[in-house]
Amino acid sequence: MRPDRLTYFVIGIFVGAAAGILAGLMFAPARGDETRRRLAEEASRLAETARIVAERAESAVENVGSRMDHYLGRDEEVAWRKVQEIRDGVQRYSRTVMSS
């Protein structure tokens, strides 16, 4: 782009931004203080929704974690029972072999 075209382009950006700001102020549906109040209320509502979602997610994670502990604990319990059965079997076999 040539320097004079770049200059006109930059001037056009500034004029367009100024016109957009002016049009926004002139055609805004509410006064500034009312708009700020509505934005604050909406932000508060979104924060409350985010808090509720976070609590539900935390509850779900705790639920899944307790289920995993339960199932892993059950598997561990079954494994220890099997180990004990094998030990008992080995001891019985050893006694049988020793007594023969």
C-alpha positions as CSV (number, residue, x, y, z in Angstrom):
1,M,0.0,0.0,0.0
2,R,1.3,3.5,-0.8
3,P,1.8,6.0,2.1
4,D,-1.2,8.2,1.0
5,R,-3.5,5.2,0.8
6,L,-2.3,4.0,4.3
7,T,-3.0,7.5,5.7
8,Y,-6.5,7.5,4.3
9,F,-7.1,4.0,5.6
10,V,-6.0,5.0,9.1
11,I,-8.1,8.1,9.0
12,G,-11.1,6.0,7.8
13,I,-10.6,3.6,10.8
14,F,-10.7,6.5,13.2
15,V,-13.7,8.2,11.6
16,G,-15.6,4.9,11.5
17,A,-14.8,4.2,15.1
18,A,-15.9,7.7,16.1
19,A,-19.1,7.3,14.1
20,G,-19.8,3.9,15.7
21,I,-19.3,5.3,19.2
22,L,-21.6,8.2,18.4
23,A,-24.3,6.0,16.9
24,G,-24.1,3.6,19.9
25,L,-24.6,6.5,22.3
26,M,-27.4,8.0,20.3
27,F,-29.3,4.8,19.7
28,A,-28.6,3.0,23.0
29,P,-31.8,1.4,24.3
30,A,-31.1,2.5,27.9
31,R,-29.2,5.0,29.9
32,G,-25.6,4.2,31.0
33,D,-26.4,3.7,34.6
34,E,-29.3,1.4,33.7
35,T,-27.1,-0.6,31.3
36,R,-24.4,-0.9,33.9
37,R,-26.9,-2.2,36.5
38,R,-28.3,-4.8,34.0
39,L,-24.7,-5.9,33.2
40,A,-23.9,-6.2,36.9
41,E,-27.1,-8.3,37.5
42,E,-26.3,-10.5,34.5
43,A,-22.7,-11.0,35.7
44,S,-24.1,-11.9,39.2
45,R,-26.5,-14.4,37.7
46,L,-23.8,-16.0,35.6
47,A,-21.5,-16.2,38.6
48,E,-24.3,-17.9,40.6
49,T,-24.9,-20.3,37.7
50,A,-21.1,-21.1,37.5
51,R,-21.1,-21.7,41.3
52,I,-24.0,-24.2,41.0
53,V,-22.3,-26.0,38.1
54,A,-19.1,-26.2,40.0
55,E,-20.9,-27.6,43.0
56,R,-22.6,-30.2,40.9
57,A,-19.3,-31.1,39.2
58,E,-17.6,-31.5,42.6
59,S,-20.5,-33.7,43.8
60,A,-20.3,-35.8,40.7
61,V,-16.5,-36.2,41.1
62,E,-16.9,-37.2,44.7
63,N,-19.6,-39.7,43.7
64,V,-17.5,-41.3,41.0
65,G,-14.5,-41.3,43.3
66,S,-16.4,-43.1,46.1
67,R,-17.7,-45.6,43.5
68,M,-14.2,-46.2,42.2
69,D,-12.9,-46.7,45.8
70,H,-15.8,-49.1,46.4
71,Y,-15.1,-51.2,43.3
72,L,-11.4,-51.1,43.7
73,G,-11.8,-52.0,47.3
74,R,-14.1,-54.9,46.3
75,D,-11.5,-56.1,43.8
76,E,-8.8,-55.8,46.3
77,E,-10.8,-57.7,48.8
78,V,-11.6,-60.5,46.3
79,A,-7.9,-60.7,45.4
80,W,-6.8,-61.0,49.1
81,R,-9.5,-63.7,49.5
82,K,-8.0,-65.6,46.5
83,V,-4.5,-65.2,47.9
84,Q,-5.7,-66.6,51.2
85,E,-7.4,-69.5,49.5
86,I,-4.2,-70.3,47.6
87,R,-2.2,-70.1,50.8
88,D,-4.6,-72.5,52.5
89,G,-4.5,-74.8,49.6
90,V,-0.7,-74.8,49.6
91,Q,-0.6,-75.5,53.3
92,R,-3.1,-78.3,52.9
93,Y,-1.1,-79.8,50.1
94,S,2.1,-79.4,52.1
95,R,0.6,-81.2,55.0
96,T,-0.7,-84.0,52.7
97,V,2.7,-84.4,51.1
98,M,4.5,-84.3,54.5
99,S,2.2,-86.9,56.0
100,S,2.5,-89.3,53.1
